[in-house]
Amino acid sequence: MLSNLEITPDEFKVVQKFLCDACGIVLNDGKEYLVKSRLGAVLRETEYNSASDLIKALRVGNASLAVQARVVDAMTTNETFWFRDANQFEELKRVILPELMKNRAGTLRIWSAASSSGQEPYSISMCVEEFQRSPAANGFPKKAVQIVGTDISTSVLEEAKRAVYSDLALSRGLNQDYRSRYFQKCSDGWRLHESITSRVRFQQFNLLKPYAALGKFDVIFCRNVLIYFSEDVKRDMIARMAQCLNPGGYFLLSSTEALPRGLDILTPAGSGMVRYHRLKGGC
Ligand SMILES: C[S@@+](CC[C@H](N)C(=O)[O-])C[C@H]1O[C@@H](n2cnc3c(N)ncnc32)[C@H](O)[C@@H]1O
């Protein structure tokens, strides 16, 4: 007997096109299993009886905006953990924050462009907290820092805003010191302290859309998201993000990602094994 999750090759192509148009994600051939496993949850929450029915509605344009958003949400990969690429966070504390605190006027703004369930922007916020409490911060004016976390997936943003994490989530990348300093046990997990959450605001945002309304930033973390897009989309997004940086601002991909060739508005920065980029033009 066929399950209600079976899809034909043509239906798979419809999902590929829908996702690419809606959020830029390129779903490679052979990933039918991913569609089947992820659409199951959408079927349970909507009126559609089978993946075929749902895909037909996407194809003919009958699916409501809420259903379309739910499909996008279900198809995103939200893997993340605390201090992912730990060296980059060390560099943030050691080099980037001191320099920005010294040279910038007004509030520092940092964008976590694919924030998922919050571990990345909150790790940044913990670095800011640690830097501001350290002797290294003596002599610098204490500056306000605003961190903006954006993601297309509303479900991970809800988790991020709640800032309550399970033991398992905490066990991934967080050291014991930070755990005891910044988390408090609550009925359903560990609540992150307000000193860390208050610096971060979250917003649903599709990286395919124009960025101007987000304002200018001093640092952009754009890590482990461009891998899902085509080379053209990736290049376009990085070029547009560079325009959101203040002069001399910093741009961080993950340690396993590289800037597409020819994007010479950004220049390599960083020291030793830690690679990142800066907008040309000094502070
Ligand atoms: C693998 S997670 C990376 C999380 C974090 N940056 C890290 O490195 O740990 C990728 C995130 O990108 C988000 N995403 C995918 N396509 C997007 C788009 N078009 N606009 C905004 N966010 C998107 C997904 O929802 C997902 O939460």
The ligand as an SDF file (V2000), in Angstrom:
LIG
                    3D

 27 29  0  0  0  0  0  0  0  0999 V2000
   22.0660   25.4730    9.6680 C   0  0  0  0  0  0  0  0  0  0  0  0
   21.2260   26.8570   10.3650 S   0  0  0  0  0  0  0  0  0  0  0  0
   22.6160   27.8920   10.8120 C   0  0  0  0  0  0  0  0  0  0  0  0
   22.4430   28.5110   12.1650 C   0  0  0  0  0  0  0  0  0  0  0  0
   23.6400   29.3460   12.6730 C   0  0  0  0  0  0  0  0  0  0  0  0
   23.9410   30.4290   11.8020 N   0  0  0  0  0  0  0  0  0  0  0  0
   24.8390   28.4800   12.8850 C   0  0  0  0  0  0  0  0  0  0  0  0
   25.8330   28.6160   12.1440 O   0  0  0  0  0  0  0  0  0  0  0  0
   24.8370   27.6590   13.8140 O   0  0  0  0  0  0  0  0  0  0  0  0
   20.5940   27.6540    8.8940 C   0  0  0  0  0  0  0  0  0  0  0  0
   19.4220   28.5840    9.1600 C   0  0  0  0  0  0  0  0  0  0  0  0
   19.1780   29.3470    7.9640 O   0  0  0  0  0  0  0  0  0  0  0  0
   17.7900   29.5950    7.8820 C   0  0  0  0  0  0  0  0  0  0  0  0
   17.4310   29.9660    6.5040 N   0  0  0  0  0  0  0  0  0  0  0  0
   17.3770   29.1780    5.4060 C   0  0  0  0  0  0  0  0  0  0  0  0
   16.9810   29.8840    4.3310 N   0  0  0  0  0  0  0  0  0  0  0  0
   16.7770   31.1560    4.7560 C   0  0  0  0  0  0  0  0  0  0  0  0
   16.3710   32.3530    4.1080 C   0  0  0  0  0  0  0  0  0  0  0  0
   16.0620   32.3970    2.7940 N   0  0  0  0  0  0  0  0  0  0  0  0
   16.2520   33.4700    4.8550 N   0  0  0  0  0  0  0  0  0  0  0  0
   16.5450   33.4430    6.1800 C   0  0  0  0  0  0  0  0  0  0  0  0
   16.9450   32.3490    6.8510 N   0  0  0  0  0  0  0  0  0  0  0  0
   17.0670   31.2120    6.1330 C   0  0  0  0  0  0  0  0  0  0  0  0
   17.1600   28.2880    8.3530 C   0  0  0  0  0  0  0  0  0  0  0  0
   15.8380   28.4600    8.8040 O   0  0  0  0  0  0  0  0  0  0  0  0
   18.1220   27.8480    9.4590 C   0  0  0  0  0  0  0  0  0  0  0  0
   17.6370   28.1930   10.7390 O   0  0  0  0  0  0  0  0  0  0  0  0
  1  2  1  0
  2  3  1  0
  2 10  1  0
  3  4  1  0
  4  5  1  0
  5  6  1  0
  5  7  1  0
  7  8  2  0
  7  9  1  0
 10 11  1  0
 11 12  1  0
 11 26  1  0
 12 13  1  0
 13 14  1  0
 13 24  1  0
 14 15  1  0
 14 23  1  0
 15 16  2  0
 16 17  1  0
 17 18  1  0
 17 23  2  0
 18 19  1  0
 18 20  2  0
 20 21  1  0
 21 22  2  0
 22 23  1  0
 24 25  1  0
 24 26  1  0
 26 27  1  0
M  CHG  2   2   1   9  -1
M  END
$$$$
